[in-house]
Amino acid sequence: MYETRLTTKVHRWPMASLHKASDITDVEFKRAGYTTLMESLTHEQVTHKFKTLVRVVSAFPCQGSVLHSLLSGNYSLQLTLEDPTARIHADVYKDDVVRFFGGFLTADALTRKMNRLLGVPEPEEGDEGAPLARNPPWIWCCLKSYYVDKYDPWGSRRYRVFGTEIRD
């Protein structure tokens, strides 16, 4: 394991965890090197792109009917992402929302994909009233860092998901 975690290697594995990535996402930049969220937060430039291994711990909105309206409008989906080093908010905008969910889907299909992403188990027959324990999977995700105020780039830094798709 030592050789796969050397910080001098471009395609290294994370130092802080041994998490196995699930296969529920596809990323555009498969050959890009791994970056932790903390490495991004402390990056010398405000704007940069990277691939990371994270869990989606919350999403807004997360209901299928509202998500369905995102696919046709100018709205965004906000995800809270975490890894062993940090937690950030990242937005999925416009065309990236369609790509993120794999096209224009029904409200039920969107709900199933969002539940998989958030680690919500499928309810079984007879367990409708029982609380469900969440366990979000570790996923590969492409992010870009950008700023919204050119006079305060560090204070107005935001993150955006791109080049990532939830598989069926």
N, C-alpha and C positions, 0 to 999 in steps of 0.2 A: 504493500500500500504506500510505502514511503515514496517510491518513484512517481506515482500518479498524483502526489500532492505537492511536489516541489513548486515553489512560487515562481521559479524562473521559467517554467514550462508554460506555453501558451494554452494548451488544452488540458490544464490541470484540473483535478477535482477539488472540492472545497476542503479547507483545513479544519473547519469547525464541526463538520457533521459527516455521517456515513449514510445519508438519506438516499434511497433509491428512487429515481424519478419514475413516475407512472408513465404510461403510454397514452394518456388521454389528450395530449397536445402534440401538434406538429409546429416546428419553427422554421422560418425561412432561412436562417443562418445556422445551419447544422454544424459547420466547421468553425464557427466563431469560438473564441476562448471564453472561459467561464469567468464571471465577475460577481462578487458578493454585493449585496446592497450597501454595506458599509464602504466598500471600495468605491462604489459609485458616488456615495454621499461625500466622500473625501477626495474625489477625483480633482485634478488640477484645473480642469476646464468644466464650465457649467454645462455646455452642450456636448453630449457624446451618446453613442449607441453601444449596447452591450446585451449579452445573453446571460441569463441567471436561472438558478434553480430555487423556486419559491413555492409557498403555499398561499392560496387565496383564502384569507380568513373572514372576509366579508365583502359584500357587493351591494351597490345601490344604483338602480333598483334591482330587485332580485325576483320579482313575480313575473311569470311568463307573459301575462297580458300586457304589462308595462314594457317588458323587453321587446315584445313584438312591435310596439310603436317606435322603439329606438331604431329598428331596421329601416324605417322609412322617413325618419325625421332628422333634424339637426341636433340631436341630443347626445349625451355621452353616458357611458357606464363607468362608475367609479369603483375600482377594486382596491382592497387593502391587502397588500402583499407582505409576506414576512419570510425571512430566512433566519438562520441562527445568529446573524449579526445585526439585523435592523428590521424595521417595519416602515413601509411607505404607502402612500396613496398613489395609484396610477389610473389614468383615464384611458378609455377605449372610445375613440371618436369616429363618427360618420361611417366611411367606407370600411374602416378597420373593424367596426362592430359587425358588419355583414361577414367579413372574412373570419373574424374571431369565432362566430357561431357556425361557420360553414355554409352560409347562404341564407336565403329567405325561408325561414321555417315556421311551423305552426307554433302557437303559444305552448302547447304541451311538449313539443320537441325542445323548445328553448328552456322550459322548466326542467326537463330531464337533464339537459346539458349543464345548466347552472347548478343543479343539485349534485351532479358528479363532480363539478369543479369545486364546490364548497364542501364536499365530503358528506353529504346528507344521504344516508342509506335509503334504499327503496323500501317503503312500508310493506310488510308481509301480511298475508290474510290473517285477520283476527287481531292485529296489533295496531289498529287505527288510533287508539287512545294513548298508547304507550309513548313516552318521550324518546326521541331518537338521538343517539350520541353522534356527533359529527367528528369526522377524521379527515380533514382536507388532504388530498394527495399532493406529493411534491411534483411540480411540473416545470418543464423548461419554458421560458418566456423571453421574448425579445422586448427590450425597453429602450426608449430614447429619453434623454434628459434635455430640457429646454427651459427658457425663461420667458416671462410675459411682459416684463418691464426692462427696457434696455438701460435704464438709469439705475436699476437695482437687480442685476442678474442673479446674484447669489440669494437674495431675499425673496425673489419671485420664481425660483426654480420649481418646475413641475416635471412629472414623469408621464409618459404615454406608452401604452402597449401597441406594438406593431408586429407584423410578420408572424403572428401566432394564431393557430386555429385549434379549436376543441374538436377532437375526432368523435365520430359516432360510436 
